């Protein structure tokens, strides 16, 4: 009997273990691998009232989507054109977006509700781009449009987020007196479309609206405009506009900002000289003041106990001006990870493990903060790799005549083709904060004469009505500049650092030797800068000859 009971017990236990293992295995067959990433934005299923409704009377628009969604930066992305007197209101209810319109809509007017990139699914963030809801309070939907692009007049880069505005008034002052009849915003490519416009003549004006009020009323607002009224008719016109920062007769402070709680920048609309900036609070000291290379910016290095903002004063146009600057980091926690160490930059060329000093150049050191002094009792050493010979040398403090910043020059004469190690002892350099350098070593070779390249540039000027200025740029820095005074101009540049360069021309219409900005009130556009989109590549031990033409007959022509 015991054997039979034991057999049944064994049988039931075996069945239980088998079923438990089977069910557990079914529940844990394999981890899900996932499918393809969702890349589809929300889709509009319906709108009430329907899109393109005429005789529009509703105060509310309900838009149903095929999935749940979120709104990204709706205050900036969602807007109504023409502008209403009251703001829009919106809310999300499940898969519906409900827009409440102001009660001040005009009669017989076509409105466009722009959504920009506000609508995105709530899982992958896919944006529904270019969706607009259009309605008319009259009998017809206006169907005219214009489009175009806004680029920076100096850099040719697209201007994102500019207001592009149309005014039915022909008065120039309208841009500072009232809001536009229609408006749109430029996208990341600087492009814009003004759609569903009423036929007529308009004033076209673009603005970097710094105070978000749709008025041109700030000295630091960049603008672009068309000189004359434009006609909106049955064809779609395209407008290319060049933006610029207008130059005022009066020097004004455009913007002030903090860089790392020690360095403050003050940008002006004109070149400024001999402006002394002072602090108001006794808890903040200015340790050093310098000019930017462009001449329109002043930098101040400060030492402060403030945790929120610092205040400065200076005399401008004979008047005392006061400005407050908010600190970027207001706590020790925020300051973590910010590099405030004493760091050294050199004029060595190349990448790690293969640095070189170009012929006829001195080894130059620049510093993260203004240099105060070089210790006289500490001597750096130079090791010649080929012989292991060690020599003592000196670094001499020099002052940049433009910025007034100090830098250090090594007095040693390096020989071509040899490799060196420059050993900088700890404490050799001290900045205005009392920080001193750690010991460091710079390894490099003195490059041969063949390491550089030569460029011969011949420029044929075909425009007898205007003077031109030619500029050779390395990155954003002007490397060389010449006035074109002849029909044929030839320039030779020796010992250029290898790399890519760009060539551009300024049409110097007033022949004052520099680029001039525009003036909206005088209907003056900024002087045109003609940029060749083909780079000039200078190679080591290479003579390159370039022939270019500039002028009305052959703009953009480049010969090699």
TIBAFI-333269 format. One record per residue (C-alpha): residue number from 0; residue in three letters; x, z, y. Coordinates in nm, 2 decimals. Layout:
N
nr | rest | c1 | c3 | c2
NUM | Ala | X | Z | Y
...
***
This chain:
560
nr | rest | c1 | c3 | c2
0 | Unk | 0.00 | 0.00 | 0.00
1 | Unk | 0.28 | 0.09 | 0.23
2 | Unk | 0.45 | -0.25 | 0.16
3 | Unk | 0.12 | -0.43 | 0.24
4 | Unk | 0.08 | -0.24 | 0.57
5 | Unk | 0.44 | -0.30 | 0.66
6 | Unk | 0.40 | -0.67 | 0.59
7 | Unk | 0.09 | -0.69 | 0.82
8 | Unk | 0.27 | -0.49 | 1.09
9 | Unk | 0.57 | -0.73 | 1.06
10 | Unk | 0.34 | -1.03 | 1.08
11 | Unk | 0.15 | -0.91 | 1.39
12 | Unk | 0.47 | -0.81 | 1.56
13 | Unk | 0.62 | -1.16 | 1.49
14 | Unk | 0.30 | -1.33 | 1.63
15 | Unk | 0.32 | -1.11 | 1.94
16 | Unk | 0.68 | -1.19 | 2.01
17 | Unk | 0.63 | -1.56 | 1.95
18 | Unk | 0.33 | -1.58 | 2.18
19 | Unk | 0.51 | -1.37 | 2.45
20 | Unk | 0.81 | -1.59 | 2.43
21 | Unk | 0.61 | -1.91 | 2.44
22 | Unk | 0.40 | -1.80 | 2.74
23 | Unk | 0.71 | -1.68 | 2.93
24 | Unk | 0.88 | -2.01 | 2.85
25 | Unk | 0.58 | -2.20 | 2.98
26 | Unk | 0.58 | -1.99 | 3.30
27 | Unk | 0.95 | -2.05 | 3.36
28 | Unk | 1.01 | -2.41 | 3.23
29 | Unk | 1.23 | -2.51 | 3.52
30 | Unk | 1.28 | -2.44 | 3.89
31 | Unk | 1.10 | -2.69 | 4.12
32 | Unk | 1.34 | -2.95 | 4.25
33 | Unk | 1.12 | -3.05 | 4.55
34 | Unk | 1.02 | -3.39 | 4.66
35 | Unk | 1.11 | -3.61 | 4.94
36 | Unk | 1.13 | -3.45 | 5.29
37 | Unk | 0.81 | -3.50 | 5.49
38 | Unk | 0.89 | -3.74 | 5.77
39 | Unk | 0.54 | -3.83 | 5.87
40 | Unk | 0.41 | -3.69 | 6.20
41 | Unk | 0.05 | -3.57 | 6.24
42 | Unk | -0.21 | -3.85 | 6.26
43 | Unk | -0.51 | -3.85 | 6.49
44 | Unk | -0.83 | -3.87 | 6.28
45 | Unk | -1.08 | -3.87 | 6.56
46 | Unk | -1.13 | -3.78 | 6.92
47 | Unk | -1.44 | -3.65 | 7.10
48 | Unk | -1.53 | -3.81 | 7.33
49 | Unk | -1.36 | -4.12 | 7.19
50 | Unk | -1.04 | -4.26 | 7.33
51 | Unk | -1.10 | -4.52 | 7.61
52 | Unk | -1.44 | -4.38 | 7.70
53 | Unk | -1.59 | -4.50 | 8.03
54 | Unk | -1.84 | -4.31 | 8.24
55 | Unk | -1.66 | -4.00 | 8.12
56 | Unk | -1.85 | -3.68 | 8.20
57 | Unk | -1.71 | -3.42 | 7.96
58 | Unk | -1.50 | -3.12 | 8.06
59 | Unk | -1.35 | -3.09 | 7.71
60 | Unk | -1.16 | -3.32 | 7.48
61 | Unk | -1.13 | -3.24 | 7.11
62 | Unk | -0.87 | -3.42 | 6.90
63 | Unk | -0.87 | -3.38 | 6.52
64 | Unk | -0.54 | -3.43 | 6.32
65 | Unk | -0.49 | -3.48 | 5.95
66 | Unk | -0.27 | -3.17 | 5.92
67 | Unk | -0.18 | -2.84 | 6.09
68 | Unk | 0.04 | -2.88 | 6.39
69 | Unk | 0.22 | -2.70 | 6.67
70 | Unk | 0.27 | -2.77 | 7.04
71 | Unk | 0.63 | -2.79 | 7.17
72 | Unk | 0.68 | -2.71 | 7.54
73 | Unk | 0.33 | -2.82 | 7.63
74 | Unk | 0.36 | -2.72 | 7.99
75 | Unk | 0.62 | -3.00 | 8.04
76 | Unk | 0.51 | -3.25 | 7.78
77 | Unk | 0.13 | -3.26 | 7.83
78 | Unk | 0.02 | -3.39 | 8.17
79 | Unk | -0.26 | -3.59 | 8.33
80 | Unk | -0.21 | -3.89 | 8.55
81 | Unk | -0.34 | -3.92 | 8.82
82 | Unk | -0.28 | -3.56 | 8.90
83 | Unk | -0.58 | -3.32 | 8.93
84 | Unk | -0.60 | -3.03 | 9.16
85 | Unk | -0.62 | -2.77 | 8.88
86 | Unk | -0.39 | -2.75 | 8.57
87 | Unk | -0.49 | -2.85 | 8.22
88 | Unk | -0.57 | -2.59 | 7.96
89 | Unk | -0.52 | -2.63 | 7.59
90 | Unk | -0.57 | -2.44 | 7.26
91 | Unk | -0.53 | -2.50 | 6.89
92 | Unk | -0.82 | -2.44 | 6.66
93 | Unk | -0.72 | -2.51 | 6.30
94 | Unk | -0.64 | -2.89 | 6.30
95 | Unk | -0.80 | -2.95 | 6.63
96 | Unk | -0.64 | -2.97 | 6.97
97 | Unk | -0.89 | -2.88 | 7.25
98 | Unk | -0.80 | -2.98 | 7.61
99 | Unk | -1.00 | -2.84 | 7.89
100 | Unk | -1.00 | -3.07 | 8.20
101 | Unk | -1.02 | -2.96 | 8.56
102 | Unk | -1.35 | -3.01 | 8.74
103 | Unk | -1.20 | -3.20 | 9.02
104 | Unk | -1.17 | -3.55 | 8.86
105 | Unk | -1.21 | -3.84 | 9.10
106 | Unk | -1.49 | -4.09 | 9.06
107 | Unk | -1.42 | -4.45 | 8.93
108 | Unk | -1.07 | -4.36 | 8.82
109 | Unk | -0.88 | -4.42 | 8.50
110 | Unk | -0.70 | -4.12 | 8.37
111 | Unk | -0.42 | -4.10 | 8.11
112 | Unk | -0.35 | -3.78 | 7.92
113 | Unk | 0.01 | -3.79 | 7.81
114 | Unk | 0.13 | -3.58 | 7.52
115 | Unk | 0.50 | -3.68 | 7.52
116 | Unk | 0.67 | -3.51 | 7.23
117 | Unk | 0.44 | -3.20 | 7.23
118 | Unk | 0.26 | -3.26 | 6.90
119 | Unk | 0.45 | -3.19 | 6.58
120 | Unk | 0.37 | -3.08 | 6.23
121 | Unk | 0.43 | -2.72 | 6.16
122 | Unk | 0.65 | -2.77 | 5.86
123 | Unk | 0.92 | -3.03 | 5.94
124 | Unk | 0.87 | -3.06 | 6.31
125 | Unk | 0.79 | -3.43 | 6.30
126 | Unk | 0.68 | -3.54 | 6.65
127 | Unk | 0.39 | -3.76 | 6.72
128 | Unk | 0.55 | -3.98 | 6.99
129 | Unk | 0.38 | -4.20 | 7.25
130 | Unk | 0.02 | -4.07 | 7.19
131 | Unk | -0.20 | -4.10 | 7.50
132 | Unk | -0.57 | -4.03 | 7.55
133 | Unk | -0.73 | -4.26 | 7.82
134 | Unk | -1.06 | -4.23 | 7.98
135 | Unk | -1.24 | -4.35 | 8.30
136 | Unk | -1.49 | -4.18 | 8.52
137 | Unk | -1.61 | -4.52 | 8.62
138 | Unk | -1.74 | -4.83 | 8.45
139 | Unk | -1.41 | -4.99 | 8.35
140 | Unk | -1.07 | -4.89 | 8.21
141 | Unk | -0.79 | -5.01 | 8.44
142 | Unk | -0.54 | -5.21 | 8.24
143 | Unk | -0.24 | -5.29 | 8.46
144 | Unk | 0.10 | -5.15 | 8.40
145 | Unk | 0.47 | -5.14 | 8.51
146 | Unk | 0.77 | -5.03 | 8.32
147 | Unk | 1.14 | -4.98 | 8.38
148 | Unk | 1.45 | -4.77 | 8.35
149 | Unk | 1.63 | -4.52 | 8.58
150 | Unk | 2.01 | -4.48 | 8.55
151 | Unk | 2.27 | -4.29 | 8.74
152 | Unk | 2.42 | -4.51 | 9.01
153 | Unk | 2.78 | -4.39 | 8.95
154 | Unk | 2.79 | -4.33 | 8.57
155 | Unk | 2.52 | -4.58 | 8.46
156 | Unk | 2.39 | -4.31 | 8.22
157 | Unk | 2.01 | -4.29 | 8.16
158 | Unk | 1.83 | -4.03 | 8.36
159 | Unk | 1.60 | -3.82 | 8.14
160 | Unk | 1.30 | -3.63 | 8.28
161 | Unk | 1.28 | -3.80 | 8.62
162 | Unk | 0.94 | -3.83 | 8.78
163 | Unk | 0.84 | -4.19 | 8.84
164 | Unk | 0.57 | -4.19 | 9.10
165 | Unk | 0.33 | -4.44 | 9.26
166 | Unk | 0.17 | -4.40 | 9.60
167 | Unk | -0.10 | -4.62 | 9.74
168 | Unk | 0.02 | -4.53 | 10.09
169 | Unk | 0.28 | -4.74 | 10.26
170 | Unk | 0.42 | -4.45 | 10.47
171 | Unk | 0.77 | -4.34 | 10.38
172 | Unk | 0.69 | -3.98 | 10.44
173 | Unk | 0.42 | -3.97 | 10.17
174 | Unk | 0.68 | -3.86 | 9.91
175 | Unk | 0.71 | -3.53 | 10.10
176 | Unk | 0.35 | -3.49 | 10.20
177 | Unk | 0.13 | -3.53 | 9.90
178 | Unk | 0.13 | -3.57 | 9.53
179 | Unk | 0.14 | -3.93 | 9.38
180 | Unk | -0.15 | -4.14 | 9.27
181 | Unk | 0.01 | -4.20 | 8.94
182 | Unk | 0.32 | -4.06 | 8.77
183 | Unk | 0.52 | -4.06 | 8.44
184 | Unk | 0.84 | -3.91 | 8.32
185 | Unk | 1.15 | -4.09 | 8.19
186 | Unk | 1.25 | -4.05 | 7.83
187 | Unk | 1.60 | -3.98 | 7.69
188 | Unk | 1.68 | -4.35 | 7.74
189 | Unk | 1.58 | -4.33 | 8.11
190 | Unk | 1.28 | -4.56 | 8.03
191 | Unk | 0.93 | -4.52 | 8.17
192 | Unk | 0.59 | -4.68 | 8.14
193 | Unk | 0.31 | -4.64 | 8.39
194 | Unk | 0.00 | -4.77 | 8.22
195 | Unk | -0.37 | -4.81 | 8.30
196 | Unk | -0.31 | -4.86 | 8.67
197 | Unk | -0.55 | -4.99 | 8.93
198 | Unk | -0.46 | -5.32 | 9.08
199 | Unk | -0.30 | -5.29 | 9.42
200 | Unk | 0.02 | -5.23 | 9.62
201 | Unk | 0.22 | -4.92 | 9.56
202 | Unk | 0.52 | -4.73 | 9.68
203 | Unk | 0.76 | -4.67 | 9.38
204 | Unk | 0.97 | -4.35 | 9.40
205 | Unk | 1.16 | -4.15 | 9.14
206 | Unk | 1.26 | -3.78 | 9.17
207 | Unk | 1.45 | -3.51 | 8.98
208 | Unk | 1.19 | -3.26 | 9.07
209 | Unk | 1.40 | -2.94 | 9.09
210 | Unk | 1.11 | -2.71 | 9.19
211 | Unk | 0.84 | -2.88 | 8.99
212 | Unk | 0.60 | -2.94 | 9.28
213 | Unk | 0.59 | -3.33 | 9.29
214 | Unk | 0.73 | -3.33 | 9.64
215 | Unk | 1.07 | -3.46 | 9.77
216 | Unk | 1.17 | -3.15 | 9.95
217 | Unk | 1.50 | -3.02 | 9.81
218 | Unk | 1.86 | -3.12 | 9.91
219 | Unk | 1.97 | -3.11 | 9.55
220 | Unk | 1.70 | -3.35 | 9.42
221 | Unk | 1.83 | -3.69 | 9.31
222 | Unk | 1.61 | -3.98 | 9.39
223 | Unk | 1.57 | -4.36 | 9.33
224 | Unk | 1.33 | -4.60 | 9.50
225 | Unk | 1.23 | -4.96 | 9.56
226 | Unk | 1.28 | -5.07 | 9.92
227 | Unk | 0.94 | -5.24 | 9.96
228 | Unk | 0.59 | -5.19 | 9.83
229 | Unk | 0.54 | -5.33 | 9.48
230 | Unk | 0.24 | -5.53 | 9.37
231 | Unk | 0.06 | -5.42 | 9.05
232 | Unk | -0.11 | -5.73 | 8.92
233 | Unk | -0.20 | -5.91 | 8.59
234 | Unk | 0.17 | -5.93 | 8.48
235 | Unk | 0.39 | -5.64 | 8.36
236 | Unk | 0.68 | -5.60 | 8.60
237 | Unk | 1.01 | -5.43 | 8.50
238 | Unk | 1.21 | -5.23 | 8.75
239 | Unk | 1.57 | -5.11 | 8.72
240 | Unk | 1.64 | -4.82 | 8.95
241 | Unk | 1.97 | -4.65 | 9.04
242 | Unk | 1.94 | -4.28 | 9.11
243 | Unk | 2.16 | -4.09 | 9.36
244 | Unk | 2.20 | -3.76 | 9.54
245 | Unk | 2.13 | -3.83 | 9.91
246 | Unk | 2.40 | -3.72 | 10.15
247 | Unk | 2.28 | -3.51 | 10.44
248 | Unk | 2.46 | -3.48 | 10.77
249 | Unk | 2.45 | -3.11 | 10.73
250 | Unk | 2.66 | -2.95 | 10.46
251 | Unk | 2.45 | -2.74 | 10.23
252 | Unk | 2.50 | -2.55 | 9.91
253 | Unk | 2.34 | -2.74 | 9.63
254 | Unk | 2.38 | -2.50 | 9.34
255 | Unk | 2.58 | -2.19 | 9.24
256 | Unk | 2.63 | -2.08 | 8.88
257 | Unk | 2.83 | -1.85 | 8.66
258 | Unk | 3.05 | -1.99 | 8.39
259 | Unk | 3.17 | -1.68 | 8.19
260 | Unk | 3.09 | -1.38 | 8.41
261 | Unk | 3.44 | -1.42 | 8.57
262 | Unk | 3.42 | -1.77 | 8.71
263 | Unk | 3.16 | -1.87 | 8.96
264 | Unk | 3.11 | -2.22 | 9.09
265 | Unk | 2.96 | -2.32 | 9.43
266 | Unk | 2.87 | -2.70 | 9.46
267 | Unk | 2.81 | -2.85 | 9.80
268 | Unk | 2.67 | -3.19 | 9.91
269 | Unk | 2.99 | -3.27 | 10.11
270 | Unk | 3.36 | -3.21 | 10.07
271 | Unk | 3.43 | -2.86 | 10.20
272 | Unk | 3.75 | -2.71 | 10.33
273 | Unk | 3.84 | -2.37 | 10.46
274 | Unk | 3.52 | -2.20 | 10.35
275 | Unk | 3.60 | -1.83 | 10.27
276 | Unk | 3.35 | -1.68 | 10.02
277 | Unk | 3.31 | -1.30 | 10.03
278 | Unk | 3.12 | -1.05 | 9.81
279 | Unk | 2.85 | -0.83 | 9.96
280 | Unk | 2.87 | -0.55 | 9.70
281 | Unk | 3.17 | -0.31 | 9.68
282 | Unk | 3.14 | -0.33 | 9.30
283 | Unk | 3.24 | -0.69 | 9.30
284 | Unk | 3.58 | -0.83 | 9.40
285 | Unk | 3.70 | -1.19 | 9.43
286 | Unk | 4.04 | -1.21 | 9.28
287 | Unk | 4.11 | -1.58 | 9.34
288 | Unk | 3.93 | -1.88 | 9.51
289 | Unk | 4.01 | -2.25 | 9.44
290 | Unk | 3.88 | -2.59 | 9.52
291 | Unk | 3.75 | -2.84 | 9.26
292 | Unk | 3.93 | -3.17 | 9.23
293 | Unk | 3.63 | -3.36 | 9.36
294 | Unk | 3.65 | -3.15 | 9.69
295 | Unk | 3.28 | -3.06 | 9.70
296 | Unk | 3.30 | -2.75 | 9.47
297 | Unk | 3.46 | -2.41 | 9.52
298 | Unk | 3.54 | -2.17 | 9.23
299 | Unk | 3.57 | -1.80 | 9.26
300 | Unk | 3.71 | -1.57 | 8.99
301 | Unk | 3.55 | -1.23 | 9.02
302 | Unk | 3.58 | -0.88 | 8.88
303 | Unk | 3.25 | -0.70 | 8.88
304 | Unk | 3.07 | -0.40 | 8.75
305 | Unk | 2.73 | -0.56 | 8.80
306 | Unk | 2.52 | -0.63 | 8.50
307 | Unk | 2.26 | -0.86 | 8.64
308 | Unk | 2.34 | -1.06 | 8.95
309 | Unk | 2.62 | -1.08 | 9.21
310 | Unk | 2.58 | -1.17 | 9.58
311 | Unk | 2.81 | -1.36 | 9.80
312 | Unk | 2.82 | -1.46 | 10.17
313 | Unk | 3.00 | -1.74 | 10.36
314 | Unk | 2.99 | -1.92 | 10.69
315 | Unk | 2.85 | -2.27 | 10.68
316 | Unk | 2.78 | -2.49 | 10.98
317 | Unk | 2.85 | -2.18 | 11.20
318 | Unk | 2.58 | -1.98 | 11.02
319 | Unk | 2.61 | -1.69 | 10.77
320 | Unk | 2.47 | -1.79 | 10.44
321 | Unk | 2.39 | -1.56 | 10.15
322 | Unk | 2.35 | -1.65 | 9.78
323 | Unk | 2.28 | -1.46 | 9.46
324 | Unk | 2.42 | -1.57 | 9.13
325 | Unk | 2.27 | -1.44 | 8.80
326 | Unk | 2.53 | -1.34 | 8.55
327 | Unk | 2.52 | -1.54 | 8.22
328 | Unk | 2.59 | -1.24 | 8.00
329 | Unk | 2.41 | -0.92 | 8.10
330 | Unk | 2.52 | -0.69 | 7.81
331 | Unk | 2.83 | -0.62 | 7.60
332 | Unk | 2.63 | -0.76 | 7.30
333 | Unk | 2.59 | -1.10 | 7.47
334 | Unk | 2.95 | -1.10 | 7.57
335 | Unk | 3.06 | -1.09 | 7.20
336 | Unk | 3.21 | -1.42 | 7.09
337 | Unk | 3.29 | -1.52 | 7.45
338 | Unk | 3.66 | -1.62 | 7.47
339 | Unk | 3.81 | -1.42 | 7.75
340 | Unk | 4.16 | -1.42 | 7.61
341 | Unk | 4.47 | -1.55 | 7.79
342 | Unk | 4.51 | -1.90 | 7.67
343 | Unk | 4.76 | -2.18 | 7.75
344 | Unk | 4.70 | -2.55 | 7.78
345 | Unk | 4.98 | -2.81 | 7.78
346 | Unk | 5.02 | -3.17 | 7.88
347 | Unk | 5.14 | -3.26 | 7.53
348 | Unk | 4.99 | -3.57 | 7.38
349 | Unk | 4.86 | -3.61 | 7.02
350 | Unk | 4.71 | -3.39 | 6.76
351 | Unk | 4.82 | -3.08 | 6.56
352 | Unk | 5.16 | -3.12 | 6.39
353 | Unk | 5.24 | -3.44 | 6.59
354 | Unk | 5.25 | -3.35 | 6.96
355 | Unk | 5.47 | -3.55 | 7.19
356 | Unk | 5.58 | -3.53 | 7.55
357 | Unk | 5.57 | -3.87 | 7.73
358 | Unk | 5.88 | -4.01 | 7.90
359 | Unk | 5.96 | -3.90 | 8.26
360 | Unk | 5.72 | -3.60 | 8.22
361 | Unk | 5.80 | -3.23 | 8.25
362 | Unk | 5.64 | -2.99 | 8.01
363 | Unk | 5.35 | -2.84 | 8.21
364 | Unk | 5.15 | -2.53 | 8.13
365 | Unk | 4.80 | -2.45 | 8.26
366 | Unk | 4.61 | -2.13 | 8.20
367 | Unk | 4.26 | -2.01 | 8.12
368 | Unk | 4.25 | -1.79 | 8.44
369 | Unk | 4.45 | -1.83 | 8.76
370 | Unk | 4.82 | -1.76 | 8.71
371 | Unk | 4.95 | -1.47 | 8.92
372 | Unk | 5.32 | -1.44 | 8.82
373 | Unk | 5.60 | -1.54 | 8.59
374 | Unk | 5.83 | -1.26 | 8.47
375 | Unk | 6.18 | -1.30 | 8.59
376 | Unk | 6.34 | -1.07 | 8.32
377 | Unk | 6.19 | -1.26 | 8.03
378 | Unk | 6.34 | -1.59 | 7.93
379 | Unk | 6.18 | -1.85 | 7.70
380 | Unk | 6.39 | -2.03 | 7.44
381 | Unk | 6.42 | -2.39 | 7.33
382 | Unk | 6.53 | -2.48 | 6.98
383 | Unk | 6.65 | -2.83 | 6.90
384 | Unk | 6.53 | -2.91 | 6.55
385 | Unk | 6.81 | -3.14 | 6.44
386 | Unk | 7.09 | -2.88 | 6.52
387 | Unk | 6.89 | -2.55 | 6.53
388 | Unk | 7.07 | -2.49 | 6.86
389 | Unk | 6.89 | -2.24 | 7.08
390 | Unk | 6.90 | -2.26 | 7.46
391 | Unk | 6.75 | -2.04 | 7.73
392 | Unk | 6.53 | -2.21 | 7.99
393 | Unk | 6.31 | -2.12 | 8.29
394 | Unk | 5.95 | -2.19 | 8.38
395 | Unk | 5.88 | -2.24 | 8.75
396 | Unk | 5.55 | -2.16 | 8.92
397 | Unk | 5.40 | -2.46 | 9.11
398 | Unk | 5.08 | -2.48 | 9.32
399 | Unk | 4.84 | -2.77 | 9.30
400 | Unk | 4.80 | -2.90 | 9.65
401 | Unk | 4.43 | -2.99 | 9.59
402 | Unk | 4.29 | -2.70 | 9.39
403 | Unk | 4.55 | -2.43 | 9.49
404 | Unk | 4.57 | -2.32 | 9.13
405 | Unk | 4.91 | -2.23 | 9.00
406 | Unk | 5.07 | -2.39 | 8.69
407 | Unk | 5.41 | -2.36 | 8.52
408 | Unk | 5.68 | -2.63 | 8.48
409 | Unk | 5.96 | -2.61 | 8.23
410 | Unk | 6.30 | -2.69 | 8.39
411 | Unk | 6.46 | -2.82 | 8.07
412 | Unk | 6.56 | -3.18 | 8.04
413 | Unk | 6.43 | -3.30 | 7.70
414 | Unk | 6.61 | -3.59 | 7.53
415 | Unk | 6.42 | -3.89 | 7.39
416 | Unk | 6.38 | -3.90 | 7.02
417 | Unk | 6.45 | -3.53 | 6.96
418 | Unk | 6.22 | -3.26 | 6.83
419 | Unk | 6.19 | -2.93 | 7.00
420 | Unk | 6.04 | -2.58 | 6.97
421 | Unk | 5.96 | -2.40 | 7.29
422 | Unk | 5.93 | -2.03 | 7.23
423 | Unk | 5.72 | -1.84 | 7.48
424 | Unk | 5.78 | -1.46 | 7.46
425 | Unk | 5.50 | -1.22 | 7.50
426 | Unk | 5.44 | -1.11 | 7.86
427 | Unk | 5.60 | -1.40 | 8.03
428 | Unk | 5.29 | -1.51 | 8.22
429 | Unk | 5.03 | -1.28 | 8.39
430 | Unk | 4.69 | -1.39 | 8.53
431 | Unk | 4.50 | -1.24 | 8.82
432 | Unk | 4.31 | -1.00 | 8.58
433 | Unk | 4.64 | -0.85 | 8.46
434 | Unk | 4.62 | -1.02 | 8.12
435 | Unk | 4.95 | -1.13 | 7.97
436 | Unk | 5.02 | -1.40 | 7.71
437 | Unk | 5.09 | -1.33 | 7.35
438 | Unk | 5.41 | -1.49 | 7.20
439 | Unk | 5.36 | -1.85 | 7.11
440 | Unk | 5.55 | -2.16 | 7.00
441 | Unk | 5.50 | -2.52 | 7.10
442 | Unk | 5.65 | -2.78 | 6.87
443 | Unk | 5.67 | -3.14 | 6.99
444 | Unk | 5.90 | -3.44 | 7.02
445 | Unk | 6.02 | -3.61 | 7.34
446 | Unk | 5.87 | -3.96 | 7.30
447 | Unk | 6.07 | -4.27 | 7.34
448 | Unk | 6.01 | -4.53 | 7.62
449 | Unk | 5.83 | -4.74 | 7.35
450 | Unk | 5.56 | -4.47 | 7.31
451 | Unk | 5.39 | -4.59 | 7.63
452 | Unk | 5.23 | -4.92 | 7.72
453 | Unk | 5.22 | -5.15 | 8.02
454 | Unk | 4.92 | -5.32 | 8.19
455 | Unk | 4.91 | -5.61 | 8.43
456 | Unk | 4.57 | -5.65 | 8.59
457 | Unk | 4.48 | -5.97 | 8.78
458 | Unk | 4.15 | -5.95 | 8.97
459 | Unk | 3.99 | -6.25 | 9.13
460 | Unk | 3.74 | -6.16 | 9.41
461 | Unk | 3.48 | -6.43 | 9.45
462 | Unk | 3.27 | -6.25 | 9.71
463 | Unk | 3.39 | -6.32 | 10.07
464 | Unk | 3.10 | -6.12 | 10.22
465 | Unk | 3.20 | -5.77 | 10.08
466 | Unk | 3.50 | -5.56 | 10.02
467 | Unk | 3.56 | -5.43 | 9.67
468 | Unk | 3.74 | -5.13 | 9.53
469 | Unk | 3.88 | -5.15 | 9.17
470 | Unk | 3.91 | -4.84 | 8.96
471 | Unk | 4.08 | -4.79 | 8.62
472 | Unk | 3.93 | -4.50 | 8.44
473 | Unk | 4.06 | -4.29 | 8.15
474 | Unk | 3.74 | -4.12 | 8.03
475 | Unk | 3.57 | -4.00 | 8.34
476 | Unk | 3.89 | -3.96 | 8.54
477 | Unk | 4.01 | -4.22 | 8.78
478 | Unk | 4.36 | -4.32 | 8.67
479 | Unk | 4.43 | -4.59 | 8.93
480 | Unk | 4.25 | -4.72 | 9.23
481 | Unk | 4.31 | -5.03 | 9.46
482 | Unk | 4.14 | -5.20 | 9.74
483 | Unk | 4.09 | -5.57 | 9.68
484 | Unk | 4.21 | -5.74 | 10.00
485 | Unk | 4.28 | -6.09 | 9.87
486 | Unk | 4.11 | -6.36 | 9.68
487 | Unk | 4.36 | -6.29 | 9.40
488 | Unk | 4.50 | -5.94 | 9.35
489 | Unk | 4.77 | -5.85 | 9.10
490 | Unk | 4.85 | -5.49 | 8.99
491 | Unk | 5.12 | -5.37 | 8.75
492 | Unk | 5.10 | -5.04 | 8.58
493 | Unk | 5.40 | -4.91 | 8.38
494 | Unk | 5.42 | -4.63 | 8.13
495 | Unk | 5.05 | -4.59 | 8.07
496 | Unk | 4.95 | -4.34 | 7.81
497 | Unk | 4.80 | -4.53 | 7.51
498 | Unk | 4.43 | -4.52 | 7.48
499 | Unk | 4.10 | -4.67 | 7.60
500 | Unk | 4.04 | -4.74 | 7.96
501 | Unk | 3.75 | -4.88 | 8.16
502 | Unk | 3.75 | -5.10 | 8.46
503 | Unk | 3.48 | -5.08 | 8.74
504 | Unk | 3.43 | -5.21 | 9.09
505 | Unk | 3.27 | -5.06 | 9.39
506 | Unk | 3.10 | -5.30 | 9.63
507 | Unk | 3.23 | -5.13 | 9.95
508 | Unk | 2.96 | -5.27 | 10.18
509 | Unk | 3.07 | -5.07 | 10.49
510 | Unk | 3.44 | -5.12 | 10.41
511 | Unk | 3.53 | -4.75 | 10.45
512 | Unk | 3.74 | -4.73 | 10.13
513 | Unk | 3.50 | -4.51 | 9.92
514 | Unk | 3.17 | -4.51 | 9.74
515 | Unk | 2.87 | -4.42 | 9.96
516 | Unk | 2.54 | -4.27 | 9.84
517 | Unk | 2.20 | -4.40 | 9.96
518 | Unk | 1.96 | -4.29 | 10.22
519 | Unk | 1.59 | -4.30 | 10.15
520 | Unk | 1.48 | -4.26 | 10.51
521 | Unk | 1.70 | -4.55 | 10.62
522 | Unk | 1.60 | -4.76 | 10.31
523 | Unk | 1.96 | -4.78 | 10.21
524 | Unk | 2.05 | -4.81 | 9.84
525 | Unk | 2.37 | -4.65 | 9.71
526 | Unk | 2.67 | -4.89 | 9.70
527 | Unk | 2.67 | -5.08 | 9.37
528 | Unk | 2.92 | -4.99 | 9.10
529 | Unk | 2.99 | -5.28 | 8.86
530 | Unk | 3.10 | -5.14 | 8.52
531 | Unk | 3.26 | -5.37 | 8.26
532 | Unk | 3.13 | -5.26 | 7.92
533 | Unk | 3.44 | -5.39 | 7.75
534 | Unk | 3.71 | -5.13 | 7.71
535 | Unk | 4.08 | -5.20 | 7.78
536 | Unk | 4.30 | -5.07 | 7.50
537 | Unk | 4.66 | -4.98 | 7.59
538 | Unk | 4.89 | -4.96 | 7.29
539 | Unk | 5.24 | -4.81 | 7.25
540 | Unk | 5.53 | -5.06 | 7.32
541 | Unk | 5.28 | -5.33 | 7.42
542 | Unk | 5.24 | -5.54 | 7.74
543 | Unk | 4.88 | -5.62 | 7.81
544 | Unk | 4.76 | -5.87 | 8.06
545 | Unk | 4.40 | -5.86 | 8.18
546 | Unk | 4.23 | -6.11 | 8.42
547 | Unk | 3.90 | -6.01 | 8.57
548 | Unk | 3.66 | -6.16 | 8.82
549 | Unk | 3.43 | -5.98 | 9.05
550 | Unk | 3.18 | -6.12 | 9.31
551 | Unk | 2.84 | -6.28 | 9.34
552 | Unk | 2.94 | -6.59 | 9.15
553 | Unk | 3.08 | -6.42 | 8.84
554 | Unk | 2.97 | -6.05 | 8.81
555 | Unk | 3.06 | -5.90 | 8.48
556 | Unk | 3.32 | -6.16 | 8.37
557 | Unk | 3.63 | -6.03 | 8.20
558 | Unk | 3.91 | -6.25 | 8.07
559 | Unk | 4.18 | -6.13 | 7.83
***
